[in-house]
Amino acid sequence: MRHRSAEQTADVSPSTIASLVATGLQQVAVDMSSESNNAPANGPLAEFAHDLRSPLSTHLLLLERLRLGHAGPLTKEQDRQLQILHSAAAAMVAMANDAFDLARGPATSTAITLGTVAIPDLFDHIRAFVQPMVEERRLVLRLSSSATGRRVGDLRQVQRVLLNLVINALKYTEEGSVTVSAEDAGEDAPDGVTFVVSDSGQGLPAPVVEWLRDPRVVHPYGSGFGLPLCVQLLAGMGSALHHDDVAAGGTRLRFTVHLPRER
């Protein structure tokens, strides 16, 4: 719940803006210091992602302050538009992080961080992140899970994969829906969970489908780096991304990861 005091006034002085920018840059510096102990990032993609994250982080920080009413009360429509801008900025920060990780290679982008969560709770986080985009594009987002119990695993990486797939699906779907589901993988993988992301959009380009089905094929990077990062992250979890043919059009991508039930 947001609390806005009647005594609040807009503070957009140069000193305040400078302080906010410094705070945003300091956070990026903290993030980067933890990365400095890992493998170095090389190439124009890494440089681009590195340079992009500072202004995006500041953008995100300022939008959050506006959403919290630090510059005065908001109308309902202004609040809705700020939510969309905030979601878009957060997505861009995530993309910059993904690009940086992709440039750094598998050894750094697949670091394992174990945690526990119920799959429906994981889906709630994803919905909260993309809901403004769903509303702006007038699409329907469905998330359903029959995977039971709390699960243990590298849920941060699972969430990154799902977010990339869902954002791509929303981005390339003009009308209709995006559906995300999770279910127990079955006897072949008793501790596994199978995730499926499908949409009613235009479908993946043929070269990307070929690349997904044959790892020896060079990925056409002009189609974006979200899928390469997903493949890289899943490989670090002993999994792979599969594309299923859809007779009615659209895209259907699935993967299975080892997520045993919490004991």
Residue frames as qw, qx, qy, qz and C-alpha x, y, z in Angstrom:
[[0.000, 0.889, 0.458, 0.000, 0.00, 0.00, 0.00],
 [0.422, 0.358, -0.016, 0.833, 1.27, 3.44, -0.89],
 [0.290, -0.774, -0.422, 0.372, 1.09, 6.23, 1.70],
 [0.351, 0.477, 0.155, 0.791, 1.18, 9.77, 0.41],
 [0.257, -0.536, -0.441, 0.672, 1.30, 12.65, 2.87],
 [0.218, 0.900, 0.367, 0.090, -0.56, 15.82, 2.06],
 [0.258, -0.894, 0.179, 0.320, 2.58, 17.73, 3.05],
 [0.702, -0.057, 0.484, 0.519, 4.70, 16.08, 0.33],
 [0.319, 0.857, -0.074, -0.399, 5.98, 18.42, -2.34],
 [0.863, 0.462, 0.004, 0.204, 7.80, 17.73, -5.56],
 [0.418, -0.767, 0.366, 0.320, 11.56, 17.78, -5.10],
 [0.830, 0.452, 0.198, 0.261, 13.24, 17.93, -8.47],
 [0.106, -0.942, 0.273, 0.165, 16.15, 20.17, -7.52],
 [0.604, 0.615, -0.505, 0.052, 19.51, 19.54, -9.19],
 [0.126, -0.510, 0.773, -0.356, 21.00, 18.38, -5.87],
 [0.755, -0.022, 0.516, -0.405, 18.23, 15.81, -5.39],
 [0.855, 0.483, -0.100, -0.161, 18.54, 14.52, -8.94],
 [0.349, 0.660, -0.640, 0.183, 22.32, 14.34, -8.54],
 [0.410, -0.371, 0.729, -0.402, 21.89, 12.40, -5.30],
 [0.869, 0.183, 0.320, -0.330, 19.53, 9.94, -6.95],
 [0.717, 0.613, -0.331, -0.028, 21.88, 9.47, -9.88],
 [0.064, 0.607, -0.739, 0.287, 24.78, 8.88, -7.50],
 [0.652, -0.175, 0.619, -0.401, 22.72, 6.31, -5.61],
 [0.894, 0.381, 0.084, -0.221, 21.85, 4.50, -8.83],
 [0.544, 0.666, -0.496, 0.118, 25.47, 4.52, -9.97],
 [0.249, -0.523, 0.733, -0.357, 26.62, 3.32, -6.56],
 [0.832, 0.008, 0.450, -0.324, 24.27, 0.34, -6.80],
 [0.826, 0.539, -0.157, -0.041, 25.59, -0.53, -10.23],
 [0.210, 0.695, -0.640, 0.252, 29.14, -0.24, -8.86],
 [0.566, -0.328, 0.666, -0.358, 28.24, -2.69, -6.08],
 [0.913, 0.281, 0.214, -0.206, 26.80, -5.08, -8.65],
 [0.651, 0.675, -0.335, 0.085, 29.90, -4.75, -10.77],
 [0.127, -0.669, 0.681, -0.268, 32.29, -5.28, -7.85],
 [0.769, -0.131, 0.580, -0.236, 30.77, -8.70, -7.22],
 [0.861, 0.498, 0.086, -0.048, 31.29, -9.48, -10.89],
 [0.227, 0.848, -0.478, 0.026, 34.92, -8.38, -10.91],
 [0.456, -0.453, 0.760, -0.095, 35.93, -11.60, -9.17],
 [0.822, 0.283, 0.486, -0.089, 34.43, -13.65, -11.99],
 [0.622, 0.168, 0.490, 0.587, 35.55, -14.16, -15.55],
 [0.023, -0.434, 0.081, 0.897, 36.10, -10.87, -17.41],
 [0.556, 0.659, 0.478, -0.168, 33.59, -9.69, -19.98],
 [0.309, -0.295, 0.491, 0.759, 34.86, -9.01, -23.45],
 [0.220, 0.354, 0.729, 0.544, 33.57, -7.65, -26.72],
 [0.124, -0.233, -0.156, -0.952, 31.15, -4.94, -27.84],
 [0.554, -0.493, -0.575, -0.347, 28.10, -6.71, -26.37],
 [0.602, -0.433, -0.488, 0.461, 29.60, -6.63, -22.87],
 [0.250, -0.047, -0.073, 0.964, 30.67, -2.99, -23.24],
 [0.281, -0.368, -0.400, -0.791, 27.22, -2.00, -24.47],
 [0.619, -0.531, -0.568, -0.108, 25.45, -3.81, -21.60],
 [0.540, -0.289, -0.380, 0.693, 27.88, -2.36, -19.04],
 [0.094, 0.050, 0.042, 0.993, 27.35, 1.21, -20.26],
 [0.372, -0.409, -0.517, -0.653, 23.58, 0.76, -20.50],
 [0.540, -0.446, -0.697, 0.154, 22.97, -0.40, -16.95],
 [0.266, -0.204, -0.357, 0.872, 23.93, 2.84, -15.18],
 [0.250, -0.043, -0.120, -0.960, 21.38, 5.14, -16.89],
 [0.563, -0.281, -0.657, -0.416, 18.74, 2.41, -16.79],
 [0.486, -0.330, -0.691, 0.422, 19.21, 1.88, -13.05],
 [0.057, -0.164, -0.225, 0.959, 18.87, 5.62, -12.45],
 [0.396, -0.140, -0.452, -0.787, 15.77, 5.68, -14.67],
 [0.570, -0.330, -0.748, -0.082, 14.27, 2.85, -12.62],
 [0.353, -0.277, -0.559, 0.698, 15.05, 4.59, -9.34],
 [0.121, 0.071, 0.007, -0.990, 13.42, 7.87, -10.41],
 [0.500, -0.213, -0.585, -0.602, 10.33, 6.08, -11.71],
 [0.515, -0.339, -0.757, 0.217, 9.97, 4.26, -8.39],
 [0.153, -0.239, -0.384, 0.879, 10.11, 7.55, -6.51],
 [0.316, -0.032, -0.266, -0.910, 7.44, 8.99, -8.79],
 [0.552, -0.259, -0.733, -0.303, 5.24, 5.91, -8.29],
 [0.454, -0.359, -0.673, 0.462, 5.54, 6.31, -4.52],
 [0.101, -0.900, -0.395, -0.154, 4.30, 9.88, -4.75],
 [0.571, -0.413, -0.086, 0.704, 7.56, 11.64, -3.87],
 [0.170, 0.047, 0.279, 0.944, 6.85, 14.27, -6.53],
 [0.412, 0.072, 0.113, -0.901, 3.23, 14.78, -5.54],
 [0.633, 0.200, 0.660, -0.350, -0.08, 12.90, -5.85],
 [0.015, -0.128, 0.790, 0.600, -0.86, 10.97, -9.04],
 [0.705, 0.154, -0.018, -0.693, -4.06, 10.51, -10.95],
 [0.852, -0.001, 0.509, -0.123, -5.20, 6.95, -11.64],
 [0.785, 0.615, 0.033, 0.066, -4.11, 7.22, -15.27],
 [0.157, 0.832, -0.498, 0.187, -0.72, 8.69, -14.37],
 [0.582, -0.441, 0.659, -0.182, -0.19, 5.84, -11.92],
 [0.899, 0.261, 0.348, -0.052, -1.08, 3.28, -14.61],
 [0.613, 0.759, -0.172, 0.136, 1.31, 4.84, -17.11],
 [0.122, -0.765, 0.598, -0.209, 4.11, 4.99, -14.56],
 [0.794, -0.197, 0.561, -0.126, 3.60, 1.30, -13.81],
 [0.850, 0.503, 0.141, 0.069, 4.02, 0.56, -17.51],
 [0.320, 0.843, -0.369, 0.226, 7.16, 2.70, -17.69],
 [0.454, -0.615, 0.608, -0.215, 8.53, 1.08, -14.53],
 [0.897, 0.046, 0.437, -0.044, 7.89, -2.40, -15.91],
 [0.722, 0.675, -0.038, 0.147, 9.54, -1.48, -19.21],
 [0.054, 0.834, -0.493, 0.241, 12.59, -0.02, -17.43],
 [0.670, -0.409, 0.598, -0.161, 12.88, -3.11, -15.23],
 [0.910, 0.314, 0.271, 0.031, 12.70, -5.29, -18.35],
 [0.510, 0.800, -0.239, 0.204, 15.47, -3.25, -19.98],
 [0.283, -0.716, 0.600, -0.217, 17.67, -3.60, -16.89],
 [0.842, -0.108, 0.520, -0.093, 17.06, -7.34, -16.98],
 [0.811, 0.572, 0.074, 0.100, 17.96, -7.42, -20.68],
 [0.200, 0.851, -0.436, 0.215, 21.17, -5.49, -20.01],
 [0.545, -0.509, 0.640, -0.184, 22.07, -7.97, -17.27],
 [0.906, 0.194, 0.375, -0.042, 21.27, -10.86, -19.60],
 [0.630, 0.749, -0.152, 0.136, 23.46, -9.39, -22.35],
 [0.087, -0.786, 0.572, -0.218, 26.31, -8.92, -19.92],
 [0.727, -0.273, 0.611, -0.153, 26.00, -12.48, -18.63],
 [0.880, 0.436, 0.191, -0.001, 25.82, -13.84, -22.17],
 [0.429, 0.819, -0.336, 0.178, 29.01, -11.99, -23.08],
 [0.314, -0.669, 0.630, -0.238, 30.77, -13.32, -19.98],
 [0.472, 0.251, -0.831, -0.153, 30.03, -16.91, -20.93],
 [0.758, -0.323, -0.514, -0.239, 28.57, -19.99, -19.23],
 [0.565, -0.035, -0.616, 0.549, 30.99, -20.04, -16.30],
 [0.039, -0.008, -0.361, 0.932, 29.57, -16.82, -14.86],
 [0.484, -0.126, -0.186, -0.846, 25.94, -16.81, -15.99],
 [0.765, -0.189, -0.558, -0.260, 25.19, -20.22, -14.50],
 [0.089, 0.275, -0.718, 0.634, 26.31, -19.69, -10.89],
 [0.484, -0.409, -0.755, -0.167, 23.98, -21.71, -8.65],
 [0.172, -0.236, 0.437, -0.851, 21.94, -20.09, -5.89],
 [0.286, -0.297, -0.908, -0.066, 19.64, -22.55, -4.14],
 [0.309, -0.085, 0.296, -0.900, 16.29, -21.56, -2.68],
 [0.088, 0.324, 0.940, -0.065, 12.79, -22.88, -2.04],
 [0.342, 0.189, 0.004, -0.921, 9.46, -21.75, -3.43],
 [0.540, 0.399, 0.722, -0.166, 6.06, -23.04, -4.46],
 [0.338, 0.205, 0.592, 0.702, 5.64, -22.78, -8.22],
 [0.014, 0.825, 0.528, 0.203, 2.41, -20.68, -7.93],
 [0.334, -0.846, -0.048, 0.413, 4.39, -18.12, -5.89],
 [0.446, -0.220, 0.480, 0.723, 7.06, -18.06, -8.60],
 [0.211, 0.520, 0.653, 0.509, 4.33, -17.42, -11.15],
 [0.152, -0.904, -0.371, 0.149, 2.96, -14.56, -9.03],
 [0.376, -0.620, 0.215, 0.654, 6.34, -12.79, -9.25],
 [0.325, 0.081, 0.641, 0.690, 6.37, -13.21, -13.03],
 [0.062, 0.738, 0.629, 0.236, 2.82, -11.90, -13.38],
 [0.248, -0.871, -0.184, 0.382, 3.61, -8.84, -11.27],
 [0.394, -0.407, 0.393, 0.725, 6.63, -8.08, -13.46],
 [0.159, 0.089, 0.683, 0.707, 4.89, -8.35, -16.85],
 [0.142, 0.639, 0.728, -0.204, 1.30, -7.34, -16.01],
 [0.118, 0.734, 0.022, -0.668, 1.68, -3.72, -17.18],
 [0.022, 0.327, -0.715, -0.618, 2.97, -5.02, -20.53],
 [0.115, 0.323, 0.935, 0.092, 0.04, -7.44, -20.72],
 [0.142, 0.737, 0.512, -0.418, -2.45, -4.65, -20.14],
 [0.060, 0.652, -0.253, -0.713, -0.79, -2.24, -22.55],
 [0.082, 0.217, -0.809, -0.539, -0.84, -4.80, -25.36],
 [0.710, 0.044, 0.099, -0.696, -4.39, -5.93, -24.47],
 [0.534, 0.204, -0.812, -0.116, -3.39, -9.58, -24.24],
 [0.840, -0.437, 0.003, -0.323, -4.45, -12.38, -21.93],
 [0.221, 0.507, -0.791, 0.260, -1.82, -13.98, -19.67],
 [0.896, -0.303, -0.121, -0.302, -2.61, -17.39, -18.19],
 [0.161, 0.504, -0.792, 0.303, -0.40, -19.05, -15.58],
 [0.881, -0.276, -0.017, -0.384, -1.27, -22.44, -14.13],
 [0.161, 0.493, -0.832, 0.196, 0.64, -25.03, -12.11],
 [0.906, -0.249, -0.188, -0.286, -0.15, -28.59, -11.09],
 [0.583, 0.299, -0.607, 0.449, 3.37, -29.09, -9.67],
 [0.647, -0.687, -0.285, -0.168, 2.78, -29.79, -6.00],
 [0.757, -0.504, -0.136, 0.393, 4.68, -28.73, -2.88],
 [0.070, -0.942, 0.260, 0.201, 7.54, -26.34, -2.31],
 [0.893, 0.376, -0.035, 0.247, 10.51, -26.93, -4.58],
 [0.515, -0.709, 0.278, 0.393, 14.25, -26.66, -4.00],
 [0.739, 0.336, 0.331, 0.481, 16.60, -25.47, -6.73],
 [0.300, -0.174, 0.132, 0.929, 18.17, -22.54, -8.52],
 [0.205, 0.729, 0.645, -0.102, 14.90, -20.67, -8.73],
 [0.015, -0.759, 0.101, 0.643, 16.53, -17.36, -9.64],
 [0.081, -0.289, 0.723, 0.622, 17.78, -18.86, -12.88],
 [0.173, 0.428, 0.879, 0.122, 14.45, -20.60, -13.53],
 [0.111, 0.816, 0.393, -0.409, 12.71, -17.25, -13.10],
 [0.042, -0.613, 0.378, 0.693, 15.17, -15.56, -15.47],
 [0.136, 0.028, 0.870, 0.474, 14.47, -18.17, -18.13],
 [0.123, 0.620, 0.773, -0.056, 10.71, -17.88, -17.69],
 [0.037, 0.798, 0.152, -0.582, 10.79, -14.08, -17.74],
 [0.071, -0.406, 0.585, 0.698, 12.80, -14.06, -20.96],
 [0.093, 0.222, 0.907, 0.346, 10.40, -16.50, -22.60],
 [0.067, 0.719, 0.650, -0.237, 7.28, -14.70, -21.37],
 [0.001, 0.728, -0.052, -0.684, 8.53, -11.24, -22.37],
 [0.069, -0.208, 0.732, 0.645, 9.46, -12.56, -25.83],
 [0.092, 0.429, 0.888, 0.142, 6.04, -14.16, -26.17],
 [0.049, 0.793, 0.430, -0.429, 4.28, -10.92, -25.20],
 [0.084, -0.599, 0.299, 0.738, 6.48, -8.86, -27.47],
 [0.070, 0.184, -0.758, -0.622, 5.75, -10.95, -30.56],
 [0.055, 0.469, 0.882, 0.005, 2.05, -11.58, -29.94],
 [0.074, -0.210, -0.209, -0.952, -0.21, -8.97, -31.50],
 [0.633, -0.240, 0.033, -0.735, -3.47, -10.41, -30.20],
 [0.826, -0.084, -0.545, -0.115, -4.65, -13.39, -28.24],
 [0.726, -0.658, 0.117, -0.163, -2.87, -14.90, -25.28],
 [0.346, 0.523, -0.733, 0.263, 0.30, -16.14, -23.64],
 [0.878, -0.386, -0.092, -0.267, 0.07, -19.26, -21.48],
 [0.169, 0.544, -0.758, 0.319, 2.59, -20.49, -18.91],
 [0.893, -0.303, -0.111, -0.314, 2.16, -23.87, -17.25],
 [0.043, 0.524, -0.813, 0.249, 4.10, -26.13, -14.91],
 [0.919, -0.174, -0.073, -0.346, 3.57, -29.78, -14.07],
 [0.646, -0.469, 0.599, 0.053, 5.42, -32.66, -12.46],
 [0.273, 0.555, -0.655, -0.434, 7.66, -34.21, -15.09],
 [0.928, 0.058, -0.141, -0.341, 6.58, -37.78, -14.36],
 [0.947, -0.258, 0.165, 0.099, 8.35, -41.10, -13.97],
 [0.756, 0.463, -0.057, 0.458, 11.22, -40.24, -16.31],
 [0.267, 0.394, -0.325, 0.818, 12.19, -37.31, -14.05],
 [0.453, -0.580, -0.674, 0.061, 10.46, -37.86, -10.68],
 [0.353, -0.619, -0.270, 0.647, 11.93, -34.70, -9.12],
 [0.245, 0.051, 0.374, 0.893, 11.56, -32.62, -12.26],
 [0.282, 0.685, 0.425, -0.520, 9.13, -29.86, -13.21],
 [0.402, 0.291, 0.581, 0.645, 8.25, -29.22, -16.85],
 [0.100, 0.637, 0.186, -0.742, 7.52, -25.60, -17.80],
 [0.405, 0.434, 0.642, 0.486, 5.74, -24.65, -21.02],
 [0.071, 0.581, 0.084, -0.806, 5.41, -21.15, -22.49],
 [0.344, 0.369, 0.736, 0.452, 3.10, -20.89, -25.48],
 [0.129, 0.498, 0.109, -0.851, 1.55, -18.00, -27.37],
 [0.569, 0.613, 0.548, -0.023, -0.75, -17.18, -30.28],
 [0.009, -0.806, 0.222, 0.548, 1.83, -14.96, -31.97],
 [0.569, 0.690, -0.312, -0.321, 3.77, -15.09, -35.21],
 [0.990, -0.001, 0.046, 0.132, 5.99, -18.03, -34.29],
 [0.494, -0.637, 0.384, 0.450, 9.78, -18.29, -34.21],
 [0.454, 0.711, -0.409, -0.349, 11.77, -17.62, -37.40],
 [0.975, 0.168, -0.145, -0.034, 12.88, -20.83, -39.10],
 [0.517, 0.531, -0.526, 0.416, 16.63, -20.19, -38.50],
 [0.306, -0.498, 0.544, -0.602, 16.00, -19.89, -34.74],
 [0.919, -0.094, 0.154, -0.351, 13.96, -23.11, -34.70],
 [0.854, 0.375, -0.328, 0.151, 16.77, -24.86, -36.56],
 [0.192, 0.583, -0.573, 0.543, 19.30, -23.53, -34.05],
 [0.606, -0.392, 0.421, -0.549, 17.23, -24.77, -31.10],
 [0.974, 0.051, 0.081, -0.207, 16.98, -28.24, -32.60],
 [0.885, 0.243, -0.101, 0.384, 20.63, -28.54, -33.61],
 [0.445, -0.839, 0.047, 0.309, 23.25, -26.97, -31.28],
 [0.643, -0.086, 0.383, 0.658, 25.83, -27.19, -34.06],
 [0.272, 0.739, 0.401, 0.468, 23.98, -24.47, -35.95],
 [0.288, -0.006, -0.205, 0.936, 25.28, -20.93, -35.35],
 [0.020, 0.707, 0.625, -0.329, 22.59, -18.83, -33.73],
 [0.252, 0.598, 0.310, 0.695, 21.37, -15.83, -35.78],
 [0.314, -0.334, -0.466, 0.756, 22.07, -13.16, -33.16],
 [0.116, -0.174, -0.237, -0.949, 20.00, -10.66, -35.11],
 [0.523, -0.461, -0.608, -0.380, 17.00, -12.40, -33.55],
 [0.480, -0.742, 0.146, -0.445, 18.06, -11.32, -30.05],
 [0.307, 0.398, -0.795, 0.339, 20.09, -12.74, -27.19],
 [0.636, -0.316, 0.332, -0.620, 17.24, -13.78, -24.87],
 [0.974, 0.060, -0.086, -0.200, 16.99, -17.31, -26.22],
 [0.645, 0.427, -0.536, 0.340, 20.78, -17.89, -26.26],
 [0.128, -0.460, 0.593, -0.649, 20.91, -16.88, -22.60],
 [0.828, -0.170, 0.182, -0.503, 17.99, -19.19, -21.78],
 [0.919, 0.238, -0.313, 0.021, 19.81, -22.06, -23.48],
 [0.377, 0.498, -0.579, 0.523, 22.98, -21.18, -21.57],
 [0.411, -0.403, 0.472, -0.667, 21.21, -20.98, -18.21],
 [0.925, -0.049, 0.049, -0.374, 19.33, -24.23, -18.78],
 [0.776, 0.365, -0.481, 0.182, 22.51, -26.02, -19.82],
 [0.083, 0.475, -0.626, 0.613, 24.00, -25.01, -16.47],
 [0.616, -0.191, 0.466, -0.605, 21.03, -26.70, -14.80],
 [0.270, -0.097, 0.950, 0.124, 21.37, -29.85, -16.89],
 [0.493, 0.569, 0.589, -0.294, 18.39, -29.01, -19.05],
 [0.233, 0.018, 0.565, 0.792, 17.58, -27.84, -22.57],
 [0.390, 0.437, 0.185, -0.789, 15.00, -25.68, -24.34],
 [0.314, 0.189, 0.875, 0.315, 12.70, -27.50, -26.77],
 [0.351, 0.257, -0.142, -0.889, 10.49, -26.10, -29.51],
 [0.410, 0.284, 0.863, -0.078, 7.23, -27.89, -30.32],
 [0.032, -0.167, -0.583, -0.794, 5.43, -27.50, -33.63],
 [0.275, 0.402, 0.561, -0.670, 2.04, -25.83, -33.23],
 [0.313, 0.400, 0.769, 0.390, -0.51, -26.62, -35.93],
 [0.054, 0.881, 0.470, 0.015, -2.55, -23.47, -35.29],
 [0.326, 0.729, -0.100, 0.593, 0.49, -21.16, -35.32],
 [0.479, -0.829, 0.166, -0.235, 2.27, -19.41, -32.49],
 [0.363, 0.526, -0.706, 0.306, 5.17, -20.67, -30.41],
 [0.858, -0.471, -0.034, -0.200, 5.44, -23.41, -27.80],
 [0.379, 0.561, -0.638, 0.365, 8.67, -23.73, -25.83],
 [0.842, -0.498, -0.069, -0.198, 9.27, -26.13, -22.95],
 [0.355, 0.513, -0.692, 0.363, 11.99, -27.21, -20.57],
 [0.836, -0.454, -0.296, -0.080, 12.32, -29.56, -17.60],
 [0.150, 0.642, -0.548, 0.515, 14.46, -28.76, -14.57],
 [0.598, -0.175, -0.730, 0.280, 15.38, -30.75, -11.48],
 [0.240, -0.469, 0.230, -0.818, 13.38, -29.19, -8.61],
 [0.424, -0.197, -0.870, 0.155, 12.88, -31.74, -5.81],
 [0.465, -0.736, -0.333, -0.361, 10.23, -31.19, -3.18],
 [0.061, -0.613, 0.511, -0.600, 11.31, -29.59, 0.05],
 [0.660, -0.185, -0.722, 0.094, 11.68, -32.17, 2.83]]
